[in-house]
Amino acid sequence: MYFTPEQIAGANKAGVEAVLGFAGSQFAAFERLSALNFNAAKAAFEEGLGRTKALLSAKDAQEYLNLNTAASQPALEKAIAYSRSVYEVAAQAQGELVKFLEARAAEFNKNLVGILDKASKNAPAGSDVAVAAVKSAIAAASTAYDSFNKVAKQATEIAEANFNAATTATAAPKEKKHAAAA
Protein backbone atom coordinates (compact mmCIF):
# COMPACT_ATOMS: atom_id res chain seq x y z
CA MET A 1 0.00 0.00 0.00
CA TYR A 2 1.91 2.96 -1.33
CA PHE A 3 0.74 6.40 -2.33
CA THR A 4 2.17 8.07 -5.38
CA PRO A 5 3.36 11.68 -5.20
CA GLU A 6 0.52 12.58 -7.59
CA GLN A 7 -2.07 11.12 -5.19
CA ILE A 8 -0.60 13.01 -2.26
CA ALA A 9 -0.37 16.24 -4.24
CA GLY A 10 -3.95 15.82 -5.48
CA ALA A 11 -5.25 15.21 -1.97
CA ASN A 12 -3.33 18.21 -0.65
CA LYS A 13 -4.59 20.43 -3.46
CA ALA A 14 -8.19 19.36 -2.87
CA GLY A 15 -7.82 19.98 0.86
CA VAL A 16 -6.30 23.42 0.36
CA GLU A 17 -9.01 24.38 -2.14
CA ALA A 18 -11.72 23.26 0.28
CA VAL A 19 -10.20 25.25 3.14
CA LEU A 20 -9.76 28.34 0.93
CA GLY A 21 -13.37 28.09 -0.23
CA PHE A 22 -14.55 27.83 3.35
CA ALA A 23 -12.32 30.73 4.42
CA GLY A 24 -13.76 32.83 1.60
CA SER A 25 -17.32 32.13 2.68
CA GLN A 26 -16.50 32.94 6.31
CA PHE A 27 -14.75 36.14 5.26
CA ALA A 28 -17.86 37.11 3.27
CA ALA A 29 -19.98 36.52 6.39
CA PHE A 30 -17.58 38.66 8.41
CA GLU A 31 -17.81 41.35 5.73
CA ARG A 32 -21.64 41.30 5.87
CA LEU A 33 -21.54 41.48 9.66
CA SER A 34 -19.06 44.37 9.58
CA ALA A 35 -21.22 46.29 7.10
CA LEU A 36 -24.28 45.62 9.24
CA ASN A 37 -22.48 46.89 12.35
CA PHE A 38 -21.13 49.95 10.55
CA ASN A 39 -24.54 50.86 9.13
CA ALA A 40 -26.21 50.35 12.52
CA ALA A 41 -23.60 52.49 14.28
CA LYS A 42 -23.88 55.22 11.64
CA ALA A 43 -27.68 55.24 11.83
CA ALA A 44 -27.61 55.28 15.64
CA PHE A 45 -25.18 58.20 15.61
CA GLU A 46 -27.26 60.20 13.15
CA GLU A 47 -30.49 59.45 15.03
CA GLY A 48 -28.80 60.35 18.30
CA LEU A 49 -27.76 63.71 16.90
CA GLY A 50 -31.26 64.40 15.64
CA ARG A 51 -32.83 63.31 18.90
CA THR A 52 -30.41 65.41 20.95
CA LYS A 53 -31.21 68.49 18.84
CA ALA A 54 -34.93 67.86 19.24
CA LEU A 55 -34.60 67.39 23.00
CA LEU A 56 -32.54 70.55 23.36
CA SER A 57 -35.21 72.52 21.51
CA ALA A 58 -38.04 71.24 23.73
CA LYS A 59 -40.07 74.12 25.19
CA ASP A 60 -41.17 72.36 28.38
CA ALA A 61 -40.90 69.11 30.34
CA GLN A 62 -44.01 67.62 28.72
CA GLU A 63 -42.61 68.10 25.22
CA TYR A 64 -39.30 66.64 26.38
CA LEU A 65 -41.10 63.61 27.79
CA ASN A 66 -43.18 63.19 24.60
CA LEU A 67 -40.04 63.32 22.43
CA ASN A 68 -38.37 60.67 24.59
CA THR A 69 -41.43 58.45 24.55
CA ALA A 70 -41.87 58.80 20.79
CA ALA A 71 -38.27 57.73 20.16
CA SER A 72 -38.31 54.60 22.32
CA GLN A 73 -40.52 52.34 20.14
CA PRO A 74 -38.66 52.99 16.86
CA ALA A 75 -35.38 52.36 18.70
CA LEU A 76 -36.72 49.03 19.97
CA GLU A 77 -37.90 48.06 16.48
CA LYS A 78 -34.49 48.92 15.03
CA ALA A 79 -32.77 46.86 17.71
CA ILE A 80 -35.01 43.91 16.87
CA ALA A 81 -34.32 44.32 13.15
CA TYR A 82 -30.59 44.52 13.86
CA SER A 83 -30.77 41.36 16.00
CA ARG A 84 -32.59 39.53 13.22
CA SER A 85 -30.00 40.59 10.69
CA VAL A 86 -27.12 39.48 12.91
CA TYR A 87 -28.90 36.19 13.52
CA GLU A 88 -29.39 35.65 9.77
CA VAL A 89 -25.70 36.26 9.06
CA ALA A 90 -24.66 33.96 11.92
CA ALA A 91 -27.09 31.23 10.87
CA GLN A 92 -25.85 31.37 7.28
CA ALA A 93 -22.21 31.21 8.41
CA GLN A 94 -23.03 28.29 10.72
CA GLY A 95 -24.79 26.48 7.87
CA GLU A 96 -21.72 26.87 5.69
CA LEU A 97 -19.52 25.61 8.51
CA VAL A 98 -21.73 22.56 8.99
CA LYS A 99 -21.67 21.79 5.25
CA PHE A 100 -17.89 22.13 5.21
CA LEU A 101 -17.41 19.86 8.23
CA GLU A 102 -19.87 17.28 6.91
CA ALA A 103 -18.06 17.16 3.58
CA ARG A 104 -14.67 16.82 5.27
CA ALA A 105 -15.96 14.09 7.59
CA ALA A 106 -17.50 12.15 4.71
CA GLU A 107 -14.30 12.47 2.67
CA PHE A 108 -12.19 11.40 5.64
CA ASN A 109 -14.36 8.35 6.27
CA LYS A 110 -14.28 7.40 2.58
CA ASN A 111 -10.49 7.74 2.46
CA LEU A 112 -10.04 5.81 5.68
CA VAL A 113 -12.21 2.95 4.44
CA GLY A 114 -10.24 2.95 1.18
CA ILE A 115 -6.97 2.78 3.08
CA LEU A 116 -8.33 -0.05 5.22
CA ASP A 117 -9.41 -1.95 2.11
CA LYS A 118 -5.94 -1.58 0.60
CA ALA A 119 -4.29 -2.53 3.88
CA SER A 120 -6.48 -5.60 4.30
CA LYS A 121 -5.39 -6.90 0.89
CA ASN A 122 -1.75 -6.84 2.00
CA ALA A 123 -2.38 -7.79 5.63
CA PRO A 124 -1.52 -11.17 7.06
CA ALA A 125 -4.17 -13.87 7.25
CA GLY A 126 -6.61 -13.46 10.14
CA SER A 127 -6.44 -9.68 10.20
CA ASP A 128 -9.82 -9.47 8.44
CA VAL A 129 -11.50 -9.44 11.85
CA ALA A 130 -9.52 -6.37 12.97
CA VAL A 131 -10.21 -4.53 9.70
CA ALA A 132 -13.92 -5.36 9.97
CA ALA A 133 -13.94 -4.10 13.56
CA VAL A 134 -12.36 -0.80 12.53
CA LYS A 135 -14.82 -0.42 9.64
CA SER A 136 -17.67 -1.16 12.04
CA ALA A 137 -16.35 1.48 14.46
CA ILE A 138 -16.19 4.01 11.62
CA ALA A 139 -19.76 3.21 10.60
CA ALA A 140 -20.93 3.52 14.23
CA ALA A 141 -19.14 6.85 14.63
CA SER A 142 -20.69 8.08 11.40
CA THR A 143 -24.15 7.04 12.57
CA ALA A 144 -23.60 8.74 15.93
CA TYR A 145 -22.44 11.90 14.15
CA ASP A 146 -25.55 11.85 11.94
CA SER A 147 -27.78 11.45 14.99
CA PHE A 148 -26.01 14.28 16.78
CA ASN A 149 -26.31 16.44 13.68
CA LYS A 150 -30.08 15.81 13.50
CA VAL A 151 -30.48 16.76 17.16
CA ALA A 152 -28.38 19.90 16.64
CA LYS A 153 -30.51 20.89 13.63
CA GLN A 154 -33.69 20.39 15.67
CA ALA A 155 -32.26 22.49 18.49
CA THR A 156 -31.35 25.21 16.00
CA GLU A 157 -34.85 25.17 14.54
CA ILE A 158 -36.38 25.42 18.03
CA ALA A 159 -34.04 28.29 18.94
CA GLU A 160 -34.92 30.06 15.69
CA ALA A 161 -38.65 29.61 16.34
CA ASN A 162 -38.23 30.96 19.88
CA PHE A 163 -36.21 33.92 18.60
CA ASN A 164 -38.87 34.72 16.00
CA ALA A 165 -41.62 34.38 18.59
CA ALA A 166 -39.78 36.66 21.01
CA THR A 167 -39.16 39.35 18.41
CA THR A 168 -42.76 39.12 17.21
CA ALA A 169 -44.03 39.40 20.78
CA THR A 170 -41.79 42.42 21.40
CA ALA A 171 -43.08 44.17 18.30
CA ALA A 172 -46.73 43.29 19.10
CA PRO A 173 -47.33 46.01 21.73
CA LYS A 174 -47.01 48.71 19.06
CA GLU A 175 -49.66 47.01 16.93
CA LYS A 176 -51.97 46.80 19.95
CA LYS A 177 -51.32 50.46 20.71
CA HIS A 178 -52.26 51.42 17.13
CA ALA A 179 -55.39 49.26 17.28
CA ALA A 180 -56.45 50.85 20.60
CA ALA A 181 -55.90 54.35 19.19
CA ALA A 182 -58.10 53.62 16.17
C-alpha positions as a printed NumPy array, in Angstrom:
array([[  0.   ,   0.   ,   0.   ],
       [  1.915,   2.961,  -1.33 ],
       [  0.739,   6.398,  -2.327],
       [  2.174,   8.074,  -5.382],
       [  3.357,  11.679,  -5.2  ],
       [  0.516,  12.581,  -7.586],
       [ -2.067,  11.119,  -5.193],
       [ -0.599,  13.006,  -2.261],
       [ -0.372,  16.241,  -4.242],
       [ -3.946,  15.82 ,  -5.48 ],
       [ -5.247,  15.209,  -1.974],
       [ -3.328,  18.207,  -0.652],
       [ -4.587,  20.426,  -3.461],
       [ -8.194,  19.364,  -2.867],
       [ -7.821,  19.984,   0.863],
       [ -6.301,  23.422,   0.364],
       [ -9.008,  24.378,  -2.14 ],
       [-11.716,  23.258,   0.278],
       [-10.202,  25.254,   3.143],
       [ -9.76 ,  28.336,   0.931],
       [-13.365,  28.092,  -0.228],
       [-14.547,  27.832,   3.354],
       [-12.317,  30.726,   4.424],
       [-13.756,  32.83 ,   1.6  ],
       [-17.317,  32.127,   2.683],
       [-16.503,  32.938,   6.308],
       [-14.752,  36.137,   5.259],
       [-17.857,  37.109,   3.268],
       [-19.984,  36.522,   6.389],
       [-17.584,  38.658,   8.413],
       [-17.807,  41.351,   5.733],
       [-21.644,  41.3  ,   5.871],
       [-21.544,  41.482,   9.659],
       [-19.065,  44.365,   9.576],
       [-21.221,  46.289,   7.096],
       [-24.284,  45.62 ,   9.236],
       [-22.479,  46.892,  12.345],
       [-21.126,  49.952,  10.545],
       [-24.536,  50.859,   9.135],
       [-26.209,  50.347,  12.521],
       [-23.601,  52.493,  14.276],
       [-23.877,  55.22 ,  11.644],
       [-27.682,  55.237,  11.827],
       [-27.611,  55.281,  15.641],
       [-25.179,  58.197,  15.61 ],
       [-27.264,  60.196,  13.151],
       [-30.493,  59.447,  15.03 ],
       [-28.797,  60.349,  18.298],
       [-27.762,  63.707,  16.905],
       [-31.262,  64.396,  15.641],
       [-32.83 ,  63.305,  18.905],
       [-30.413,  65.413,  20.946],
       [-31.207,  68.491,  18.838],
       [-34.931,  67.857,  19.242],
       [-34.601,  67.385,  23.004],
       [-32.54 ,  70.55 ,  23.357],
       [-35.211,  72.521,  21.511],
       [-38.039,  71.238,  23.727],
       [-40.073,  74.119,  25.194],
       [-41.169,  72.357,  28.382],
       [-40.898,  69.115,  30.338],
       [-44.01 ,  67.62 ,  28.721],
       [-42.614,  68.103,  25.215],
       [-39.298,  66.643,  26.385],
       [-41.103,  63.605,  27.792],
       [-43.18 ,  63.192,  24.604],
       [-40.045,  63.318,  22.428],
       [-38.372,  60.673,  24.589],
       [-41.426,  58.447,  24.548],
       [-41.871,  58.796,  20.786],
       [-38.269,  57.732,  20.159],
       [-38.313,  54.599,  22.318],
       [-40.524,  52.344,  20.143],
       [-38.656,  52.99 ,  16.86 ],
       [-35.38 ,  52.357,  18.696],
       [-36.723,  49.034,  19.969],
       [-37.9  ,  48.059,  16.484],
       [-34.494,  48.922,  15.032],
       [-32.773,  46.863,  17.713],
       [-35.012,  43.913,  16.872],
       [-34.322,  44.317,  13.146],
       [-30.587,  44.519,  13.858],
       [-30.766,  41.364,  15.997],
       [-32.594,  39.53 ,  13.225],
       [-29.998,  40.59 ,  10.687],
       [-27.121,  39.484,  12.909],
       [-28.901,  36.185,  13.516],
       [-29.387,  35.645,   9.773],
       [-25.701,  36.257,   9.056],
       [-24.659,  33.964,  11.92 ],
       [-27.091,  31.231,  10.867],
       [-25.849,  31.369,   7.283],
       [-22.207,  31.213,   8.413],
       [-23.031,  28.294,  10.72 ],
       [-24.791,  26.48 ,   7.872],
       [-21.722,  26.873,   5.685],
       [-19.516,  25.614,   8.509],
       [-21.735,  22.559,   8.992],
       [-21.665,  21.789,   5.249],
       [-17.886,  22.13 ,   5.21 ],
       [-17.414,  19.859,   8.228],
       [-19.87 ,  17.282,   6.914],
       [-18.062,  17.164,   3.576],
       [-14.67 ,  16.824,   5.268],
       [-15.957,  14.086,   7.593],
       [-17.499,  12.151,   4.707],
       [-14.303,  12.471,   2.671],
       [-12.189,  11.404,   5.641],
       [-14.363,   8.346,   6.27 ],
       [-14.281,   7.401,   2.579],
       [-10.491,   7.743,   2.461],
       [-10.039,   5.808,   5.683],
       [-12.214,   2.95 ,   4.439],
       [-10.236,   2.953,   1.178],
       [ -6.968,   2.781,   3.076],
       [ -8.326,  -0.047,   5.217],
       [ -9.408,  -1.951,   2.105],
       [ -5.938,  -1.579,   0.596],
       [ -4.294,  -2.53 ,   3.876],
       [ -6.484,  -5.598,   4.298],
       [ -5.387,  -6.9  ,   0.892],
       [ -1.751,  -6.84 ,   2.002],
       [ -2.383,  -7.791,   5.635],
       [ -1.524, -11.17 ,   7.064],
       [ -4.17 , -13.865,   7.251],
       [ -6.609, -13.465,  10.14 ],
       [ -6.445,  -9.68 ,  10.2  ],
       [ -9.816,  -9.475,   8.443],
       [-11.501,  -9.437,  11.852],
       [ -9.523,  -6.369,  12.965],
       [-10.213,  -4.535,   9.698],
       [-13.917,  -5.362,   9.971],
       [-13.94 ,  -4.096,  13.556],
       [-12.355,  -0.798,  12.529],
       [-14.821,  -0.42 ,   9.642],
       [-17.67 ,  -1.159,  12.038],
       [-16.355,   1.479,  14.464],
       [-16.191,   4.008,  11.622],
       [-19.757,   3.209,  10.599],
       [-20.929,   3.52 ,  14.226],
       [-19.136,   6.854,  14.63 ],
       [-20.69 ,   8.081,  11.395],
       [-24.15 ,   7.036,  12.567],
       [-23.597,   8.742,  15.93 ],
       [-22.445,  11.9  ,  14.145],
       [-25.546,  11.849,  11.936],
       [-27.783,  11.449,  14.988],
       [-26.011,  14.283,  16.782],
       [-26.31 ,  16.438,  13.676],
       [-30.077,  15.813,  13.499],
       [-30.479,  16.76 ,  17.156],
       [-28.381,  19.898,  16.637],
       [-30.513,  20.891,  13.626],
       [-33.688,  20.388,  15.665],
       [-32.259,  22.495,  18.487],
       [-31.349,  25.21 ,  16.003],
       [-34.851,  25.166,  14.535],
       [-36.377,  25.419,  18.027],
       [-34.045,  28.292,  18.937],
       [-34.918,  30.065,  15.688],
       [-38.649,  29.615,  16.337],
       [-38.228,  30.957,  19.879],
       [-36.206,  33.916,  18.601],
       [-38.869,  34.722,  15.996],
       [-41.624,  34.379,  18.594],
       [-39.775,  36.66 ,  21.013],
       [-39.156,  39.348,  18.405],
       [-42.759,  39.125,  17.208],
       [-44.031,  39.402,  20.781],
       [-41.791,  42.416,  21.4  ],
       [-43.078,  44.172,  18.296],
       [-46.731,  43.293,  19.098],
       [-47.33 ,  46.014,  21.733],
       [-47.008,  48.706,  19.057],
       [-49.657,  47.007,  16.935],
       [-51.973,  46.804,  19.95 ],
       [-51.323,  50.463,  20.712],
       [-52.263,  51.421,  17.132],
       [-55.39 ,  49.258,  17.277],
       [-56.452,  50.846,  20.599],
       [-55.902,  54.348,  19.194],
       [-58.096,  53.621,  16.167]])
